[in-house]
Amino acid sequence: MTTASKPATRPANPNFSSGPCAKRPGWTVDALSGALTGRSHRSGPGKKRLAEVIDRTRAILGVPDTHRIGIVPASDTGAVEMAMWSLLGARGVEMLVWESFGKGWATDVVKQLKLQDVKVTEAGYGQIPDLSKVDFSRDVVFTWNGTTSGVKCPNGDWIPDDRQGLTIADSTSAAFAMDLPWDKLDVVTYSWQKVMGGEAAHGMLILGPRAVERLETYTPSWPMPKIFVMSKGGKLIEGIFKGETINTPSMIAVEDAIDGLKWAESIGGLDGLKTRSEANLAALEAWVGGSSWAAFLAEDKAIRSNTSVCLLVKDPAFAALDADAQAAALKKMIKLLDEEGVAYDIGAYRDAPAGLRIWAGATVETSDLEALTPWLDWAYADVMAGL
């Protein structure tokens, strides 16, 4: 039984998934009409399309000419694993963990690569480790923005210019929405399906000069899968960073990536993308500020993500329920919103605290988030009234 009238306005686009994320405003399949379907990615036109992704990416993100940009297999996961398997082992490693994916990278380094000199520095969901205590004599691996915790790095000031180790930043939900300090980051990875709303399966790997030097002077002791190999005979395989991909990319996905980059250019590049994402967060902050039941998982605004916004329930009546009842109530709420067609895929990540996760990246319209919040209130009230 409904406890209150349903809101009058619905989001025009109910896609608030944290990956794959909403397509850019106005997107239709016609955007893919120029895709080089049936053509080899090694053909002249194929290489040109891949190089276009790299060139437009460099211009929008402001990546220095000193850094290489490559298109690699297996989304952001592939890019991160490629970096870790190729670069780690030359010195000790510090893994910074504050969400699910960072924890997964730490597990891979300890249990798969089996490195002996590994320090894991961990913080709970909604928090971040004390960055002033990070040991930069080691290689440091971290997520710039924790997609499953709603926590981001506040800035790059904590990373010294005279570091001895490399910095490897999984930036999949940060790139195109936050400033990334290229002089502080030796490796940056991300995927097309996040802030740009592109198609999945392809990752981006950006290497600074220090990472390239490591690749050309260090050989890991373990066997390397073919798709991870980035150097040969002590030299970087430069073709990877000119559009000569390691494996066969989807030319439809490539066309979609180019479409997203062109849209980003049309709204003012990185500044325009950041402005949209920050406006989306502001809309959610305004609603949470007046809510009797919703709260941010990341309480500290300085580290609160403006893309993957994670929410908890602070209502004492909800807190009085046992864990199973809380999970069931949230599941019912999420299902109700899905059935109404006003919000899809907004459940918290499976390893994160029970709650909601709402994508607020640049492809989401602020007006849709403003239309969504009354529906969140309606659904929460409906579910709690039924308990």
Secondary structure, DSSP 8 states (H G I E B T S, - for coil): --SS---S---S--B--SSS----TT--GGGGTT--TTS-TTSHHHHHHHHHHHHHHHHHHT--TTSEEEEEESHHHHHHHHHHHHHTTSS-EEEEESSHHHHHHHHIIIIIS--SSEEEEE--TT----GGG--TTSEEEEESEETTTTEE-S-STTS-TT-SS-EEEE-TTTTTTS---TTT-SEEEEETTSTT---SSEEEEEE-HHHHHHHHH---SS---GGG--EETTEE-GGGGGT--SS---HHHHHHHHHHHHHHHHTTHHHHHHHHHHHHHHHHHHHHHT-SSEEESS--GGGB-SSEEEEEE--HHHHTS-HHHHHHHHHHHHHHHHHHTS-BS-B--TTS-SSEEEE-STTS-HHHHHHHHHHHHHHHHHHHHT-
